[in-house]
Amino acid sequence: MKLSESVKPISYLKSHTAEALRAVTEGRQPIVITQRGEAKAVLQDIAAYEQIQESLALLKMLAQSSKSLAEGRSKTVEQAFSDVRRRIGKRAE
């Protein structure tokens, strides 16, 4: 289903809430809710929302990593493991 086919006015959501929720949950397709002909909100199932949030978090980590590399704030694997071993050694004392 195309997103353009999933545009519904808020009056539809008010009168067909259960049906809309079932369609979103089973079909895994979001519904765009309009008010006065203007898109105002998106209704989507929780699994899709969580997946998007996880993807955004991963993209943010990648962007931060790229920035750190560009700024020269990185270590080799050997340096990182050496630092970890040193910290563990200090705790054991």
A tleap script that builds the chain and sets N, CA, C and O, in Angstrom:
source leaprc.protein.ff14SB
mol = sequence {
  NMET LYS LEU SER GLU SER VAL LYS PRO ILE
  SER TYR LEU LYS SER HIE THR ALA GLU ALA
  LEU ARG ALA VAL THR GLU GLY ARG GLN PRO
  ILE VAL ILE THR GLN ARG GLY GLU ALA LYS
  ALA VAL LEU GLN ASP ILE ALA ALA TYR GLU
  GLN ILE GLN GLU SER LEU ALA LEU LEU LYS
  MET LEU ALA GLN SER SER LYS SER LEU ALA
  GLU GLY ARG SER LYS THR VAL GLU GLN ALA
  PHE SER ASP VAL ARG ARG ARG ILE GLY LYS
  ARG ALA CGLU
}
set mol.1.N position { 0.843 -1.176 0.000 }
set mol.1.CA position { 0.000 0.000 0.000 }
set mol.1.C position { 0.888 1.239 0.000 }
set mol.1.O position { 1.853 1.329 0.760 }
set mol.2.N position { 0.552 2.176 -0.851 }
set mol.2.CA position { 1.300 3.422 -0.930 }
set mol.2.C position { 0.855 4.356 0.189 }
set mol.2.O position { -0.294 4.320 0.629 }
set mol.3.N position { 1.788 5.194 0.640 }
set mol.3.CA position { 1.463 6.144 1.694 }
set mol.3.C position { 0.334 7.072 1.261 }
set mol.3.O position { -0.515 7.441 2.072 }
set mol.4.N position { 0.322 7.449 -0.015 }
set mol.4.CA position { -0.732 8.340 -0.506 }
set mol.4.C position { -2.120 7.705 -0.390 }
set mol.4.O position { -3.126 8.413 -0.338 }
set mol.5.N position { -2.175 6.375 -0.349 }
set mol.5.CA position { -3.450 5.679 -0.189 }
set mol.5.C position { -3.839 5.546 1.282 }
set mol.5.O position { -4.941 5.099 1.599 }
set mol.6.N position { -2.936 5.933 2.175 }
set mol.6.CA position { -3.173 5.801 3.609 }
set mol.6.C position { -3.468 7.132 4.280 }
set mol.6.O position { -3.302 7.263 5.493 }
set mol.7.N position { -3.898 8.111 3.516 }
set mol.7.CA position { -4.225 9.414 4.072 }
set mol.7.C position { -5.706 9.413 4.447 }
set mol.7.O position { -6.577 9.138 3.622 }
set mol.8.N position { -5.961 9.728 5.713 }
set mol.8.CA position { -7.344 9.724 6.213 }
set mol.8.C position { -7.596 10.995 7.013 }
set mol.8.O position { -6.707 11.468 7.722 }
set mol.9.N position { -8.801 11.551 6.907 }
set mol.9.CA position { -9.141 12.718 7.725 }
set mol.9.C position { -9.342 12.295 9.181 }
set mol.9.O position { -9.616 11.130 9.466 }
set mol.10.N position { -9.206 13.231 10.072 }
set mol.10.CA position { -9.351 12.931 11.491 }
set mol.10.C position { -10.750 12.405 11.805 }
set mol.10.O position { -10.924 11.627 12.743 }
set mol.11.N position { -11.730 12.818 11.040 }
set mol.11.CA position { -13.099 12.321 11.250 }
set mol.11.C position { -13.162 10.812 11.009 }
set mol.11.O position { -13.919 10.113 11.682 }
set mol.12.N position { -12.378 10.307 10.061 }
set mol.12.CA position { -12.318 8.863 9.824 }
set mol.12.C position { -11.765 8.158 11.055 }
set mol.12.O position { -12.302 7.139 11.491 }
set mol.13.N position { -10.684 8.708 11.615 }
set mol.13.CA position { -10.075 8.097 12.787 }
set mol.13.C position { -11.046 8.092 13.968 }
set mol.13.O position { -11.115 7.120 14.720 }
set mol.14.N position { -11.787 9.176 14.121 }
set mol.14.CA position { -12.753 9.269 15.221 }
set mol.14.C position { -13.832 8.192 15.109 }
set mol.14.O position { -14.220 7.600 16.116 }
set mol.15.N position { -14.308 7.939 13.917 }
set mol.15.CA position { -15.420 7.000 13.738 }
set mol.15.C position { -14.978 5.568 13.433 }
set mol.15.O position { -15.796 4.650 13.498 }
set mol.16.N position { -13.706 5.362 13.104 }
set mol.16.CA position { -13.210 4.025 12.761 }
set mol.16.C position { -11.895 3.711 13.486 }
set mol.16.O position { -10.977 3.146 12.893 }
set mol.17.N position { -11.813 4.073 14.740 }
set mol.17.CA position { -10.561 3.919 15.484 }
set mol.17.C position { -10.087 2.473 15.523 }
set mol.17.O position { -8.930 2.198 15.207 }
set mol.18.N position { -10.948 1.557 15.901 }
set mol.18.CA position { -10.564 0.147 16.000 }
set mol.18.C position { -10.101 -0.393 14.650 }
set mol.18.O position { -9.105 -1.113 14.571 }
set mol.19.N position { -10.822 -0.045 13.597 }
set mol.19.CA position { -10.456 -0.481 12.248 }
set mol.19.C position { -9.095 0.086 11.834 }
set mol.19.O position { -8.274 -0.621 11.250 }
set mol.20.N position { -8.868 1.339 12.134 }
set mol.20.CA position { -7.584 1.979 11.794 }
set mol.20.C position { -6.440 1.318 12.551 }
set mol.20.O position { -5.392 1.039 11.970 }
set mol.21.N position { -6.630 1.069 13.827 }
set mol.21.CA position { -5.588 0.406 14.618 }
set mol.21.C position { -5.298 -0.998 14.096 }
set mol.21.O position { -4.142 -1.415 14.022 }
set mol.22.N position { -6.347 -1.718 13.737 }
set mol.22.CA position { -6.166 -3.069 13.187 }
set mol.22.C position { -5.386 -3.005 11.870 }
set mol.22.O position { -4.486 -3.813 11.638 }
set mol.23.N position { -5.729 -2.058 11.021 }
set mol.23.CA position { -5.046 -1.921 9.729 }
set mol.23.C position { -3.571 -1.576 9.920 }
set mol.23.O position { -2.707 -2.101 9.218 }
set mol.24.N position { -3.293 -0.702 10.861 }
set mol.24.CA position { -1.910 -0.291 11.127 }
set mol.24.C position { -1.115 -1.458 11.708 }
set mol.24.O position { 0.030 -1.691 11.320 }
set mol.25.N position { -1.723 -2.186 12.632 }
set mol.25.CA position { -1.034 -3.288 13.300 }
set mol.25.C position { -0.822 -4.478 12.363 }
set mol.25.O position { 0.282 -5.017 12.284 }
set mol.26.N position { -1.861 -4.883 11.666 }
set mol.26.CA position { -1.768 -6.057 10.799 }
set mol.26.C position { -1.035 -5.763 9.492 }
set mol.26.O position { -0.237 -6.575 9.023 }
set mol.27.N position { -1.307 -4.606 8.913 }
set mol.27.CA position { -0.714 -4.271 7.624 }
set mol.27.C position { 0.655 -3.633 7.721 }
set mol.27.O position { 1.359 -3.502 6.720 }
set mol.28.N position { 1.036 -3.231 8.936 }
set mol.28.CA position { 2.338 -2.575 9.161 }
set mol.28.C position { 2.528 -1.362 8.259 }
set mol.28.O position { 3.651 -1.018 7.892 }
set mol.29.N position { 1.410 -0.715 7.905 }
set mol.29.CA position { 1.453 0.493 7.093 }
set mol.29.C position { 0.949 1.658 7.927 }
set mol.29.O position { -0.099 1.544 8.562 }
set mol.30.N position { 1.660 2.767 7.943 }
set mol.30.CA position { 1.186 3.921 8.713 }
set mol.30.C position { -0.005 4.590 8.024 }
set mol.30.O position { -0.231 4.423 6.825 }
set mol.31.N position { -0.745 5.340 8.810 }
set mol.31.CA position { -1.851 6.134 8.283 }
set mol.31.C position { -1.542 7.600 8.581 }
set mol.31.O position { -1.230 7.957 9.718 }
set mol.32.N position { -1.628 8.432 7.573 }
set mol.32.CA position { -1.430 9.874 7.736 }
set mol.32.C position { -2.785 10.476 8.076 }
set mol.32.O position { -3.755 10.297 7.340 }
set mol.33.N position { -2.844 11.182 9.183 }
set mol.33.CA position { -4.085 11.802 9.631 }
set mol.33.C position { -4.064 13.279 9.242 }
set mol.33.O position { -3.105 14.000 9.516 }
set mol.34.N position { -5.145 13.707 8.596 }
set mol.34.CA position { -5.236 15.104 8.170 }
set mol.34.C position { -6.289 15.843 8.992 }
set mol.34.O position { -7.233 15.253 9.518 }
set mol.35.N position { -6.089 17.142 9.079 }
set mol.35.CA position { -7.072 18.018 9.718 }
set mol.35.C position { -7.194 19.249 8.835 }
set mol.35.O position { -6.214 19.947 8.576 }
set mol.36.N position { -8.402 19.498 8.384 }
set mol.36.CA position { -8.667 20.598 7.442 }
set mol.36.C position { -7.809 20.466 6.185 }
set mol.36.O position { -7.341 21.462 5.633 }
set mol.37.N position { -7.611 19.226 5.742 }
set mol.37.CA position { -6.872 18.967 4.515 }
set mol.37.C position { -5.361 19.010 4.640 }
set mol.37.O position { -4.656 18.850 3.644 }
set mol.38.N position { -4.854 19.223 5.838 }
set mol.38.CA position { -3.409 19.316 6.052 }
set mol.38.C position { -2.936 18.147 6.909 }
set mol.38.O position { -3.549 17.838 7.931 }
set mol.39.N position { -1.860 17.503 6.502 }
set mol.39.CA position { -1.303 16.384 7.266 }
set mol.39.C position { -0.859 16.885 8.636 }
set mol.39.O position { -0.117 17.862 8.743 }
set mol.40.N position { -1.323 16.200 9.686 }
set mol.40.CA position { -1.026 16.623 11.055 }
set mol.40.C position { -0.305 15.560 11.870 }
set mol.40.O position { 0.472 15.893 12.766 }
set mol.41.N position { -0.549 14.276 11.572 }
set mol.41.CA position { 0.029 13.211 12.394 }
set mol.41.C position { 0.133 11.931 11.584 }
set mol.41.O position { -0.480 11.778 10.527 }
set mol.42.N position { 0.935 11.015 12.119 }
set mol.42.CA position { 1.076 9.696 11.506 }
set mol.42.C position { 0.770 8.658 12.576 }
set mol.42.O position { 1.313 8.708 13.680 }
set mol.43.N position { -0.094 7.731 12.241 }
set mol.43.CA position { -0.437 6.630 13.134 }
set mol.43.C position { 0.301 5.390 12.635 }
set mol.43.O position { 0.135 4.978 11.487 }
set mol.44.N position { 1.119 4.801 13.512 }
set mol.44.CA position { 1.863 3.611 13.113 }
set mol.44.C position { 1.909 2.638 14.279 }
set mol.44.O position { 1.707 3.023 15.430 }
set mol.45.N position { 2.175 1.374 13.974 }
set mol.45.CA position { 2.220 0.378 15.040 }
set mol.45.C position { 3.506 0.535 15.844 }
set mol.45.O position { 4.494 1.086 15.358 }
set mol.46.N position { 3.479 0.048 17.064 }
set mol.46.CA position { 4.580 0.242 17.990 }
set mol.46.C position { 5.862 -0.434 17.516 }
set mol.46.O position { 6.950 0.100 17.734 }
set mol.47.N position { 5.760 -1.586 16.879 }
set mol.47.CA position { 6.960 -2.290 16.402 }
set mol.47.C position { 7.693 -1.456 15.344 }
set mol.47.O position { 8.921 -1.371 15.360 }
set mol.48.N position { 6.951 -0.853 14.445 }
set mol.48.CA position { 7.560 -0.006 13.413 }
set mol.48.C position { 8.185 1.231 14.045 }
set mol.48.O position { 9.267 1.658 13.643 }
set mol.49.N position { 7.505 1.808 15.037 }
set mol.49.CA position { 8.040 2.978 15.723 }
set mol.49.C position { 9.360 2.634 16.423 }
set mol.49.O position { 10.334 3.380 16.322 }
set mol.50.N position { 9.382 1.506 17.130 }
set mol.50.CA position { 10.599 1.092 17.833 }
set mol.50.C position { 11.740 0.829 16.852 }
set mol.50.O position { 12.889 1.179 17.123 }
set mol.51.N position { 11.427 0.222 15.732 }
set mol.51.CA position { 12.445 -0.055 14.716 }
set mol.51.C position { 13.036 1.253 14.177 }
set mol.51.O position { 14.248 1.357 13.991 }
set mol.52.N position { 12.202 2.223 13.932 }
set mol.52.CA position { 12.681 3.523 13.449 }
set mol.52.C position { 13.566 4.189 14.503 }
set mol.52.O position { 14.612 4.748 14.172 }
set mol.53.N position { 13.148 4.130 15.771 }
set mol.53.CA position { 13.944 4.730 16.840 }
set mol.53.C position { 15.312 4.069 16.965 }
set mol.53.O position { 16.317 4.751 17.164 }
set mol.54.N position { 15.352 2.737 16.847 }
set mol.54.CA position { 16.629 2.017 16.896 }
set mol.54.C position { 17.514 2.398 15.712 }
set mol.54.O position { 18.722 2.575 15.873 }
set mol.55.N position { 16.929 2.523 14.540 }
set mol.55.CA position { 17.686 2.922 13.348 }
set mol.55.C position { 18.262 4.322 13.519 }
set mol.55.O position { 19.414 4.573 13.165 }
set mol.56.N position { 17.462 5.227 14.058 }
set mol.56.CA position { 17.941 6.589 14.290 }
set mol.56.C position { 19.084 6.612 15.305 }
set mol.56.O position { 20.042 7.369 15.147 }
set mol.57.N position { 18.984 5.789 16.342 }
set mol.57.CA position { 20.053 5.724 17.343 }
set mol.57.C position { 21.348 5.217 16.713 }
set mol.57.O position { 22.426 5.738 16.999 }
set mol.58.N position { 21.243 4.204 15.859 }
set mol.58.CA position { 22.433 3.682 15.178 }
set mol.58.C position { 23.042 4.726 14.243 }
set mol.58.O position { 24.262 4.875 14.183 }
set mol.59.N position { 22.198 5.439 13.521 }
set mol.59.CA position { 22.693 6.494 12.634 }
set mol.59.C position { 23.388 7.597 13.424 }
set mol.59.O position { 24.399 8.141 12.981 }
set mol.60.N position { 22.845 7.924 14.592 }
set mol.60.CA position { 23.466 8.939 15.432 }
set mol.60.C position { 24.842 8.475 15.900 }
set mol.60.O position { 25.796 9.253 15.900 }
set mol.61.N position { 24.946 7.203 16.300 }
set mol.61.CA position { 26.244 6.669 16.724 }
set mol.61.C position { 27.248 6.690 15.575 }
set mol.61.O position { 28.418 7.016 15.777 }
set mol.62.N position { 26.798 6.347 14.382 }
set mol.62.CA position { 27.690 6.384 13.222 }
set mol.62.C position { 28.162 7.808 12.933 }
set mol.62.O position { 29.334 8.024 12.624 }
set mol.63.N position { 27.270 8.758 13.032 }
set mol.63.CA position { 27.637 10.159 12.800 }
set mol.63.C position { 28.640 10.632 13.848 }
set mol.63.O position { 29.596 11.336 13.522 }
set mol.64.N position { 28.425 10.251 15.095 }
set mol.64.CA position { 29.353 10.631 16.156 }
set mol.64.C position { 30.721 9.978 15.938 }
set mol.64.O position { 31.756 10.604 16.166 }
set mol.65.N position { 30.721 8.724 15.497 }
set mol.65.CA position { 31.975 8.031 15.221 }
set mol.65.C position { 32.731 8.686 14.076 }
set mol.65.O position { 33.947 8.864 14.143 }
set mol.66.N position { 32.009 9.040 13.035 }
set mol.66.CA position { 32.641 9.715 11.897 }
set mol.66.C position { 33.238 11.049 12.314 }
set mol.66.O position { 34.330 11.415 11.879 }
set mol.67.N position { 32.516 11.770 13.158 }
set mol.67.CA position { 33.006 13.056 13.645 }
set mol.67.C position { 34.274 12.860 14.478 }
set mol.67.O position { 35.238 13.612 14.333 }
set mol.68.N position { 34.270 11.854 15.344 }
set mol.68.CA position { 35.450 11.569 16.171 }
set mol.68.C position { 36.650 11.223 15.305 }
set mol.68.O position { 37.760 11.688 15.564 }
set mol.69.N position { 36.436 10.414 14.285 }
set mol.69.CA position { 37.527 10.059 13.369 }
set mol.69.C position { 38.062 11.294 12.657 }
set mol.69.O position { 39.274 11.479 12.544 }
set mol.70.N position { 37.161 12.128 12.184 }
set mol.70.CA position { 37.568 13.338 11.460 }
set mol.70.C position { 38.352 14.288 12.365 }
set mol.70.O position { 39.240 15.003 11.900 }
set mol.71.N position { 38.024 14.292 13.649 }
set mol.71.CA position { 38.711 15.170 14.605 }
set mol.71.C position { 39.960 14.522 15.195 }
set mol.71.O position { 40.642 15.116 16.030 }
set mol.72.N position { 40.253 13.301 14.754 }
set mol.72.CA position { 41.448 12.619 15.237 }
set mol.72.C position { 41.299 12.029 16.632 }
set mol.72.O position { 42.296 11.712 17.280 }
set mol.73.N position { 40.077 11.880 17.094 }
set mol.73.CA position { 39.835 11.307 18.419 }
set mol.73.C position { 39.493 9.830 18.279 }
set mol.73.O position { 38.346 9.419 18.454 }
set mol.74.N position { 40.514 9.046 17.959 }
set mol.74.CA position { 40.305 7.606 17.822 }
set mol.74.C position { 41.547 6.869 18.310 }
set mol.74.O position { 42.617 7.456 18.471 }
set mol.75.N position { 41.377 5.576 18.541 }
set mol.75.CA position { 42.475 4.723 18.991 }
set mol.75.C position { 42.494 3.479 18.123 }
set mol.75.O position { 41.491 3.105 17.516 }
set mol.76.N position { 43.635 2.859 18.079 }
set mol.76.CA position { 43.711 1.557 17.423 }
set mol.76.C position { 43.082 0.529 18.360 }
set mol.76.O position { 42.883 0.797 19.545 }
set mol.77.N position { 42.781 -0.618 17.835 }
set mol.77.CA position { 42.217 -1.691 18.654 }
set mol.77.C position { 43.199 -2.061 19.761 }
set mol.77.O position { 42.807 -2.290 20.905 }
set mol.78.N position { 44.463 -2.115 19.408 }
set mol.78.CA position { 45.476 -2.471 20.394 }
set mol.78.C position { 45.510 -1.460 21.538 }
set mol.78.O position { 45.618 -1.842 22.703 }
set mol.79.N position { 45.419 -0.165 21.206 }
set mol.79.CA position { 45.416 0.866 22.242 }
set mol.79.C position { 44.186 0.745 23.139 }
set mol.79.O position { 44.281 0.873 24.359 }
set mol.80.N position { 43.047 0.500 22.531 }
set mol.80.CA position { 41.805 0.383 23.288 }
set mol.80.C position { 41.862 -0.785 24.262 }
set mol.80.O position { 41.491 -0.640 25.427 }
set mol.81.N position { 42.328 -1.954 23.791 }
set mol.81.CA position { 42.414 -3.117 24.666 }
set mol.81.C position { 43.454 -2.906 25.759 }
set mol.81.O position { 43.265 -3.352 26.891 }
set mol.82.N position { 44.535 -2.237 25.432 }
set mol.82.CA position { 45.559 -1.938 26.430 }
set mol.82.C position { 44.979 -1.051 27.526 }
set mol.82.O position { 45.239 -1.284 28.707 }
set mol.83.N position { 44.201 -0.042 27.156 }
set mol.83.CA position { 43.568 0.838 28.130 }
set mol.83.C position { 42.594 0.065 29.020 }
set mol.83.O position { 42.550 0.275 30.232 }
set mol.84.N position { 41.822 -0.818 28.416 }
set mol.84.CA position { 40.857 -1.617 29.187 }
set mol.84.C position { 41.594 -2.523 30.165 }
set mol.84.O position { 41.209 -2.616 31.331 }
set mol.85.N position { 42.638 -3.186 29.710 }
set mol.85.CA position { 43.410 -4.068 30.596 }
set mol.85.C position { 44.013 -3.279 31.762 }
set mol.85.O position { 44.034 -3.750 32.899 }
set mol.86.N position { 44.493 -2.091 31.468 }
set mol.86.CA position { 45.084 -1.253 32.511 }
set mol.86.C position { 44.014 -0.859 33.536 }
set mol.86.O position { 44.278 -0.883 34.739 }
set mol.87.N position { 42.831 -0.503 33.082 }
set mol.87.CA position { 41.749 -0.123 34.006 }
set mol.87.C position { 41.308 -1.309 34.851 }
set mol.87.O position { 41.049 -1.168 36.046 }
set mol.88.N position { 41.226 -2.468 34.228 }
set mol.88.CA position { 40.840 -3.681 34.978 }
set mol.88.C position { 41.885 -3.990 36.033 }
set mol.88.O position { 41.552 -4.351 37.162 }
set mol.89.N position { 43.158 -3.845 35.662 }
set mol.89.CA position { 44.259 -4.095 36.592 }
set mol.89.C position { 44.201 -3.172 37.789 }
set mol.89.O position { 44.479 -3.603 38.907 }
set mol.90.N position { 43.848 -1.919 37.587 }
set mol.90.CA position { 43.760 -0.955 38.680 }
set mol.90.C position { 42.631 -1.319 39.641 }
set mol.90.O position { 42.759 -1.130 40.851 }
set mol.91.N position { 41.540 -1.835 39.114 }
set mol.91.CA position { 40.396 -2.225 39.969 }
set mol.91.C position { 40.726 -3.443 40.815 }
set mol.91.O position { 40.241 -3.578 41.938 }
set mol.92.N position { 41.562 -4.337 40.269 }
set mol.92.CA position { 41.890 -5.568 40.967 }
set mol.92.C position { 42.818 -5.308 42.149 }
set mol.92.O position { 42.899 -6.123 43.067 }
set mol.93.N position { 43.507 -4.192 42.128 }
set mol.93.CA position { 44.464 -3.890 43.206 }
set mol.93.C position { 43.828 -3.447 44.469 }
set mol.93.O position { 44.523 -3.165 45.445 }
savepdb mol mol.pdb
quit
